[in-house]
Amino acid sequence: ADYLGVGAVFPTGTKDDADAVSYDTLKAICEAVDIPVVAIGGIGAHNVQALAGSGICGIAVVSAIYGQPDIQQAAHTLLLKTQEMISK
């Protein structure tokens, strides 16, 4: 594998059957593997900062961008907040 997608890290309506992955489990996965880990599930501009320090290298989203009235602004805001979160 080139990377791992791990989630759902927050409740999500996109995948109703996704099991929750705690912050501690996410962090343990990041520490256990030598490939990038991307968090997925319920992530948005309102909660992405909660993933700081977990060791992830990025996020995967759907509704956080496509469910917003201004897709371009939502993507830009989420990019900035994600870059800030990863740098912590």
Secondary structure, DSSP 8 states (H G I E B T S, - for coil): ---EEEE-SS--SS-TT-----HHHHHHHHHH-SS-EEEESS--TTTGGGGTTS---EEE-SHHHHTSSSHHHHHHHHHHHHHHHHH-
